[in-house]
Amino acid sequence: MQVALIFSTMVVALILLKNGHTWEEISKSSGSALASVSTPFFILFGVGALIGTWNMSGTIPTMVYYGIQLLHPSYFYVAAFAICGIISLGIGSSWTTAATMGVGLVGLASMVGVSPVITAGAVISGSYVGDKLSPLSETTVLTAELAGIDVLTHIRAMIWSSGPAAIIALIAFTVLSLREGGVVHTVDTASELSKLNQIFWITPLNLLPLLLLVVLSFRKVRASLAILASALFAGFMATVLQRPAMSQLVSGSYWAPLSYLRGVWLVMANGYHLNSGVPEIDSLLSRGGMRSMLPTLWIIIGAVVFGTLLEEFNLLGKLINPILERAKTTGSLIAAVVGTAIGLNIVAADQYIALVLPIRLYSAAFEKRRLKPQNLSRPAADAGTVTSALVPWNSCGAFMAGTLGIPTMLYLPFCIFNIASPIMSLLLGFTGYKIEYNQPAEAQVEAARKL
């Protein structure tokens, strides 16, 4: 995928050269594209470090230990969806939710005998509930600003598509969970619980790094800083609470505090690796490290440069203008927004391009037809935000696959909320339900006169 994106970018560059643009212009545009994703780079590196130190500190093992005892197959998927939905609503970040609770839940799935693939779909579905509806979500704030409305107006409009989509997802994951409850599971969790308890000291204190991350997120600390702070704190906790688990990382030739520091540093760089003799535990906990995020960064670099060149040199506009000319009704206009946002997630491979461009391209048409801005912001978010995780080469799809360890095309059919959201937006558009109009100028004057 990475190689395909790089070659596609070079093809775009050759087309631009043929069209009369200079190599300096193309290079400058590519540089601005890379500058625009500096924040996601730091988030990804932070997530890699966090997964490693959370494994070493016992945070993820403790989540798994308690989860095995609390989460039964008959309600596992719906619980995963609800837990991630609640957390994402609180912190406003799908990436942070998936990288913390999501990692633990997907790892826990195979240990209790349910599908990690379906669990990944439930995690992503729940994570994007908050990404769309939380006032702390940067995509929610960005969409409202682009449409020229306040955030609460945008969220109120989103309720009418995201609410039914969440209910559909809740029902679907309940049915899938009940189906798992009817299957005879032969997984022996007792030995896994015993092994976890031998390797790590299982205590609620291990959840302090998770609590710190939630507190920092509520206080609106930048995601990259909050994640790195939690990763460092987890490393410190490991030196205090999990010395047996750290023993394989430290060398006797070092002074003890320096040896522990070296162990934490190596885990943040290369991840935590465990050889317990239980394959399920080893595959769950031998993960993380900043290095593990390099393939994902490779995809993002190729995708964002490719998408930016298409946007800045108006190659995408040539594709979208014919669609706009054919959108005669309100329903077809909203369908054009949905189709454009999904298409941009596929072609431009970047969530922000899929959000920004449809609002820019269609705002004049919505204003001309007296449609309120929230009628545009809703389908843009319904299709631009949530479908980004369904495209393997999109930055969001690459992140989710890399973080959860499940290929995008496998978890895609089970991202019920992500699939249902644009469909609900289309239904609202074609039925006219909750489509709001501005008053004509003369009607506004008459209403003002009566007041």
N, C-alpha and C positions, 0 to 999 in steps of 0.2 A: 504493500500500500504506500509506504513512504517513497519508494522508488517511482511509483506511478505518479504521485503528486509532484515530485521534482521534475520528471519529464514533462508533465502537463504544464507546469509553470514555464519551462523553457519554450514549449510550443507557443504559449501565450506571448512570451517575450519576442519570439520571432515574428508573430503576427503584428505586434505593435511596431516593431522595426520596419516591417513592410508598409505599415500605415503611415509612416513618416515620423514616428516618435524616436527620440534619441536614446542611446543606452544610458546616458546620465539620468534622464527622466525616469526610466524603468528602475534603475538602481536606487534612486531617491525614494520612489514609491515602495520598493521592497524594504528599504531601511525603515520607513515609517511603519510598515506592516509589522516588522519585528519589534519595534519600539512599543507598539500597541498591545503586545502580548507579554510584556515584561512581568506584569502582575501575575498572570496565570503561571508563568515559569516559576516564580517564587512559591506560589501555592502548591504546585506539583512537587517541587523539591521538599517543601515542608511536609506534605502528605507522606512522601516516601520515608522521611526521617521519623515522622510520627508513628507510622505503622510498625517500623522497626523497634522503636523505644517502647511503644505500648505493648508489644509482644514480650520484650525483655522485662518490663516492669511488672508484668502480670495483669495489666489492665484488660487486654483482650482475653487472656486465659480466664480471668475472673468473670468477665461477661459471658464467656462460653460455659463456664462451670455452673453459674447460676441459671443460665439460659437452658441448659440441658434439663435441669430439674423443674423449671417453670413452664417452658414452651413445649406443648404436646403437638404431635403431627396433626391432630384434628383441628387445630387453630393456628398453626405455625405461620402460614403465608399471610393470613389476614392480620395476625399480630405484627408481622414484619412490616406490612404496609402501614398499619396504624402507628407503630412506634416511630418509623421514619417520617411519617406525615406530621406527627406532633413536634418532633425535634426540628424539622425543617421550617415549620411555621414559627417556631421560637427563635431560630437563629438566622433564617432567611437564606440558607445556602444549601443547594443540592449537592455540591461537591464535598463540602465538609461533612454533611450527613452521611453520604455514601462511604466516605473514606474512614468514618469512625464506626457508627452503629452498623452500617452496611457491611463492612468487612467482617465484623464479628458475626453477624447473622448469616452471611453466606458460608462462612467457615463452620458455623454451628449446624447448618442444614445437613451436610453430609454426615455429621456425627450423630444426629438423631434419626437419620434415615429418610429424609425428604430431599427433594430436588434442589440443588444449588442454583440451577438455571431459573426455575420458577421463583426462587427466593430473590435472585438478582432482579427479576422483573418487578417483584413486589417492593424491593428496596428502592429501585429507581422511580417507580410510580409514586411512592410515598415521599421521596426526596423532592420531586418536582411539584408536589402540592404546595409546599412552602415557598419554593422558588417562584411560583406564580402569584401566590396570595399573601405572602408576608410583606409588610411595609419595610422590613429590614433587607429585603432582597434587592440586590443592585440591578437585576434585570427588570424587576417591577418598577423601581424608581426611574430607570432609564426609559422604559416604554412610556410611562406617564409624562415625563419631561418632553420626549420627542413629540407626543401627541398634543402637548400644550394644556394638560389638565393636571389637577392635583392627584396625589397617589391614592387617596381614599375613594375618589370618584372612579378611578380606574379599577380599584379592587372591587368596589360594589358592582361594576359592570361585569367583572370576571366571575363573580359568584354564579351568574346564570349559566355559564358554560362549565366552569371548573367544579361547581357543586354537583351537578348531575354526573359529570365524569368521575368524580371521587366516589359517588354512590355506586356507579356501575363497577368501578374497580373493587370497592368493598364487597359487593355481592359476588363478583367473579372470584376473588381470593378466598372468600368464605366457602364457596362451592368447591374450589380446588383443595382447600384445607380439609373439608369434610370427606372428600374422596380419599385423601391420604389417611384420614382417621379410620376408614374402612379397610385399609390394607394392613395385613399382618406384617409388622416390622420386626426383624430379627436382629437389629443392631444392639450389641451389648454395650450400653453406655456406662455400666458400673466400672469396667476396667479403665475406660477413658477418664472418668471422674477421679479414680484412684491415682492414675498416672499424673494427671494435672496437679493433684494435691501433693504428690511426691516431689515434682519438679519445682512448683511455685508455692509460696505461702499465699493461699487464697483467703483474702480478707477484703471487706468493703473499702479499706484504705487504698486499695489498688485502683479504685474508681476516681480518685482525686484528680488525676490528669483530665479525665472526661469532664468532671465538674468545673475545672478551671477553664476548659475550652468553651463550655456553655456560658459561663459567667462573662468571659471576655467577648464572646459573640453578642451577648445581650447588651454589653456596654459599647457595642459598635466599634470594637477594635478591628483593624484591618485583618482580613482572613489569613493572609500570609503570616502576619505577626502573631496572631492568636494561635495558629497551628504550630509554629516554631516554638512559641513559649510553652505550649503543652508538651511538645516533644522533648524539650530540654528538662522540663519538670519531671516528666516520666523517667528520663534517664537518671535524674537525681534520686527519684523514688526507688529505682531499681538498685542503686548502690546501698540503700538503707534496708529495703525489705526483701530483696531477691538475690542475695549474695550467692546462694547455691546455683541459681540459674545463670549468674554471671561468671561462674568459675571457669567455664570453658573459653571465655573471651579474654581473661586476664592472664598475664604472665608473671610468674614468681620473681622474675628478674627486675621488676619495677617496684618502686616504692608504692605501697598499697593505694593511697589516694590517686597517685598518677596512673596506676594500673587501671583503676576503675574509670578514670576519665578517658583513658585510651579505649577501654571497652565500649563506653557510650559513644565515643567519636566514631569508632569503626561500625557500630550498629547503625548510626545515623547515615553513614556513607554507603554501607554495603548490605544493611538489613540484618535481622536476627536469624540465626540458623540453629536448629535444634535436632538432635539425634537421640530421640527417646526410645526408639524401638517400636513405637505405635505409629503406623503410616499416616493415619488421619490427623493425629496431633502434629506430627512433623510437617505435613503439607500445609496445615493451617498456620503454624507459628513461624515457619521458615520463610519469611517474607519481608518486604519493606526495603528501606534504604533509598537514598537519593538516586543512586545508580539505576535502580529498577525503573525509574521514571524517564530515563533517556529515550527509549523507543517511542513513548507517548509524546515527548517534546519534539522528536523528529517528525512525527505526523503533524503536529500543530504548526511547526515552522513551514513545512511544505504547504499545508492547507491555507494558512493565513496569507502567505505571500501570493498564492494562486488566486484566492478570493479577492484580495485587495487590488491586484492588477486588473481583474475583470471589472471591478467596481469603478476604480478611479479613471480608467480610460474608456468608460461608458460602453463596454462590450455587453454588459448585462442589460442596460437600457434598451439596446436594440432588440433584445429578446422580449422584454416586458411591454414595450409600447403597443405592439399589436394586440396583446391580451387586454390592455386597458381600453382600447378602441372598441372591443367586442363586448365589454361589460356594460350592458344597457340597463339592467335592473339592479335593485339593491342586493338581492341574493347573489346575482352573478358577480357584482363588484366585490362582495365579501368573499365569494369563492375565489376570485382572482387574488385577493390578499392572502388567503390560506394557501393556494397553490403556489404563489410566488415565494412565500416564506419557506414552505417545504422544499421547493425547488432550489432556493438559495442555500438551504442547509445541505443539500446534496451537491450542488454545483460549486458554490463558493466555500463550503466546508467550514463555515464559521457562524456561531450562534448570533453574534452581534451584527454581522452583515445581514443575516436573516431577519433581525429585528428592525434595524435602522432603515434599510432600503425600502421595504414595503410602505413604511409610514411616510418616508420622503416622497415616494413615487405616487402614492394614492391620496395623499392628504388634500390636494387641490380638487380631485374628483369628489371626495366626500364632502368637502365644503360647498362645492357647486350644487350638490344634490341636497343641501341643508341637513346632512347627517352629522350628529354630534361627534366630537373626536373620540369618545369612548367606544363608538361603533367600529372605529379603526384600530384602536389600541387593543381591544379584546381579541379579534382574530389574529392580529400580528403576534400577540403573546401566545395564544392558543396553538399556533402553528410554528412560530419562530423559536420559542423557548423550549417547548417540551419535545419536539421531534428531533432536536439536535442530538439527543442521546441515542437516537435510533440509526444514525449513520456512522458506519465504522471509521471513516476517514475524517469525520467532523471532530473538532477539538473535544466536544463533550462526549461523543461516542468513544473516542480513543481513551479519554480519562476514565470513563466508567468501566470499560473493558480491562484497562490496565490495572485499575484499583481493585476491582472485584474479582479479577481473574477469570471472567466468563466472556467469551467472544460476543461481540455485539449482535451478530445474526442469530445467535442461540437465544439470548434473552429477549430479543425484540418482540416476539409474539406475546410475551407475558407482561409487557409494559402497558397494562390496560389503560391506566390514566393517560399516558402519553398518546395513545392511539385514539381514545375517546374524546379528548379535549378538542382537537380540530373538527371532529365530526359534529360535536355539539354546537360549535361555532357556526358551522354550515347550516345546521337545522334552524338556529335562531335567525340566520340571514334569510333563508328561503321562506320561513313561516312568518317573518316580520315580528316575532315575539321579542320584546325588550329592545326593539330598534327605536332609538330616540332621535327626534328631529328638532332642529332649530326653528324658531318662529320666523316667518318672512319679515322683512324690514318694516313693512307697513303695519303688521300685526304687533310688532314690538312698540312702535310709536303709539298705537292705539291703547295698548296695555299701560304704557307709561302715562298717557293722558288721563286714563281713568284713575290711576293711583294719585 
